[in-house]
Amino acid sequence: MSRLVVISNRVADPGKAAAGGLAVAMGDALRQTGGLWFGWSGTVTDGHAAAPAGHVHRTQAGKVTLATVDLDRADHDSYYAGYSNGVLWPVFHGRLDLANFDTGLAAGYRRVNQLLARRLLPLLAEDDILWVHDYHLIPLAAELRALGCRQRIGFFLHIPLPPPTLLAAIPEHAWLMRCLFAYDLVGLQTRQDVQHFERYVCEEAGGQALGEGAFRAHGQRLVCRDFPIGIDVEGFMALAQGGASRDMHERMKHEYAQRRLLLGIDRLDYSKGLPQRLRAFRELLARHPEQRRRATLIQIGSPTREGLDAYADIRRELESLCGAINGDYGELDWMPVRYIHQTLPREGIPGLCRAAAVGLVTPLRDGMNLVAKEYVAAQDPADPGVLVLSRFAGAAEQLQEALLVNPYDVHGTAAVVQQALQMPLQERRQRHQRLLQRIAEQDVHWWRKAFLSALKEARPMEHREREGFGIPVPSIRQEQAPLRLELAACPADGVERGTCRSVVSDR
């Protein structure tokens, strides 16, 4: 049986109780036959570390090998903070105004993907199956192919894929999207994302859709399909029965016995629509005085990327809005908004969700948003809360029984929240039953099995030819040209400077 090799920006121990969703998804498959999880260690070296940047650290977690590499400061700043989170994240979430299109960042992004490819290749066995995750590593398969990798490689994008007009704003968009054709299978979160991919292939890359998820461009063929990621429903329900969760639920019910709780749990990111959510809540209080002293919004804003200006700005705006709402509507024994800028222990989250009459998941754009599914899983079927969900979250394609809103429409969102607070018990039960059934049918284990099954069925690229798959170096000027020499498959002559041809072809 083939071994699974997982490659992601950060590596998690799938055996730890606090492991995140990706670790849960990969854990079973990695443990079945033994597996390898490879990525950045999270360490940034300063030149005085015991091991040089790029050195492979290996640890064993049962049958799973965890292999990580450190990055030096320059590589981290260009690859992670610069290009991944300063270009790809904002553009893929529709925020061109926040993107930093410095061409030097693209060179660093590719340089780190080359480094990771060189460090990973010696660790691979001939029949391994590789699964690469997320926007940090889009070019990884192309760099592996250039070094001679022939194994099946799949890629899953956890964030949304924007339409071609937004993608084309990235100066290196042609290179990025061409790199995807080094994969055998590309997985996206939603049908809409696949439609965006199809439009790009046909309109920008001069390719064609072959039907049944197959596409051809650049002389290559790949399969691209939607695989909506889920949660570990049974595991989350079991967590809800734990002592910490039950204590949280009882504490919230006691403290807010006379209130109706509205709950938002988000990273403090500009894509989450938190200012718009707070304005909608203020509109609710203004238009529906009966909700004053009755409705309380608990907003968890977990810290994230606090060194970046855009995140500092969103925090200041959010704190200002909370203060204004509490100042305008609060009373001595009631504060409308309880804002917490902390990461809460995961063990208590199900109890907090269960205590909330309304779950607010209203991002401006999101690949999926698993908080929406966790809120559903945490509810008491006899007296469930109501999920208010942004139509721009990937989860909206699946969770049609939620109350869908346009988060940019403050008045409309306030009206829907009022509808949620007034919804009869029978309707709440019916909606929750259908939502729970859907997230249970397409849970995180379904997602993992569906992707790996499709990857095994995809037509493998077992042999490569030089013609047909050129990978232009992204916006690297003449003085940066030595980067191309790091690729073993770059011929010394017959290739335009700044261009590398890997050995890839379609069967």
Secondary structure, DSSP 8 states (H G I E B T S, - for coil): ---EEEEEEE---TTSTT--HHHHHHHHHHHHH-EEEEEEEEEEE-S-SSS-TT-EEEEEETTEEEEEEEEEHHHHIIIIIIIIIIIIHHHHTT-GGG----HHHHHHHHHHHHHHHHHHGGG--TT-EEEEESGGGTTHHHHHHHTT--SEEEEE--S----HHHHTTSTTHHHHHHHGGGSSEEEESSHHHHHHHHHHHHHTS--EEEETTEEEETTEEEEEEE------HHHHHHHHTSHHHHHHHHHHHHHTTTSEEEEEEEES-GGG-HHHHHHHHHHHHHH-GGGTTTEEEEEEEE---TTSHHHHHHHHHHHHHHHHHHHHH-BTTB-SEEEE-S---GGGHHHHHHH-SEEEE--SSBS--HHHHHHHHHS-TTS--EEEEETTBGGGGT-TTSEEE-TT-HHHHHHHHHHHHH--HHHHHHHHHHHHHHHHHT-HHHHHHHHHHHHHHS----S--STT-EEE-TT--GGGGGGGGG-TT--SSSS-TTEEE------
